[in-house]
Amino acid sequence: MANLIKNGDFSQQGTHWTATNPANVSYETGDCVIARPGSVSQEVLTAGGKGGSFMLSAKMMTLPGSAGRITVQPIPSGTPVVLDVGGGQEWVVKSLKFTAQEATIKFMVTLEANDGETDKKGSSFGDVTLSKLN
């Protein structure tokens, strides 16, 4: 299964990702580290230009008092898919299978520090993958 996300392993730092607040984002040893308020996002085309079944997977870690979230918003419409990780979490791999409507042509994938001390980089992400299952 090919990863539809470009540079999901952050081996090219922030290439293909757009940061809302670049001062609150850094790239360290193949991971993206984000401080609140901050996020990075990427538009991802669906394979074949339509919906179907997908698998979202990522490695996530947070410092105590911080939290992280990955949101996949189907475009033009649909219910967002969310992976959350709470405070003080050692590296954990989270994954979720979901189905996108047939009208879905792309996704907006957003990684964010959704809780924690302002300007303290406490939410880390790595190996972010989005694959089409069928």
N, C-alpha and C positions, 0 to 999 in steps of 0.2 A: 504494500500500500504506500503510494507516494504521498509525501507531506505536501499539502496544498499551501502551507505557510512558507514564505520565503525567509530564509535565515532564522528559522525557529530555534536553532542551537546557538545563536548569537556569536558564531565564529567570525562574523564580519561586523562585530560591534552593533551599531544601530542601523545598519543598511537595511532598507525596506520598512523600517519602523518610523512612525512619527510620534515625537514626544510632545505632550501638552505643556510641560514645564521642563525643558532640557537640563536645568540646574539640579533637578530632583531625580535624574536618571543617570546611572553609570553602568558600564559593561565590564565585568570582571571574570576572567577565566571561563568564558563561555556561558555566563549567566547575565541576566538583566536585573539590576538592583534598583528599586524605586522607593522614594520617600513620598509621604503624603504632604501636600496634594500633588499627585503626579500619576501619569499613565503613559503608555505607549500603545499605538494601535496600527493596524494594517488592514487594508481591504484585500480580501481573498476571494478569487473567483471559484465557483463550484466547478468540479470536473464535469464536462459535458454541458455546462450552462443551465442546469436545472437541479431541483432538489434531490432527495433520496436519503439514504442512511449514512451517517457520518460518525467518526470516533474522534473525540477531543481528548488529548492527553498532555500532561505537563508535569515537570518536576517543580515543586514549590517549597519554600522555606520562609519562616518569619522570625524576627526577634521578639522577645517578650513585649507585649503591649502593642504590637503591630498586627496587621491582617492584610491578606492579599486576595485578589479576585481576578479571574479571567472570565470575560463575557464574550460570547459569540452571538452577535445580532444578525439574524437573517435579513436580507434586503431583496425585495422592497418591503416585505412585512413578515411577521412571525414572532413567536415567543422567544426571547433570548435564552440561551443556554449558559449556565454559570457554574464555575468551579471555585469554591471558596476554601481558604485556609486561615485558621485562627492564629492568635498570638502564641509565640514561643514554640513554634512547630519546627522540629528538625526536618531535614530534607525528606519529602514524601512524594511519591508519584500518584497523581490523581487522574482518573479518566472517566469518561462519560460517553455512552452511545446515545445518539439522538437522530430524529428524523426531521428533515426540512421539507417544507411544502414544495410541490412541483414548480411553483412560480419563483422559487428562490434562485437568484442568479449569482449572488455573491454574499459574503459575510463581512461584517466589521468585527475584527478580533481585537479586544482591548485587554491589556494587562495593567492592573492598577494596585496601588497601595491605598486601600479603602479605610484604613484605620491606623492609628499610631501617632507618634509625636511629629509635629510639623517639621519638615525639612530633615528628618532623620531617616536615612535609607534602611528600612527594616523589612522590606518585602522583596524576596528574590525568586526569579523564575528561570527555568532552563528547559531545554528539549521540548519546546512547545510544538505539538503536532496536531494537525487536522487532516484526517484521511477520509476519503469516500469509501464506503463499504460495498455499495452496489450501484 
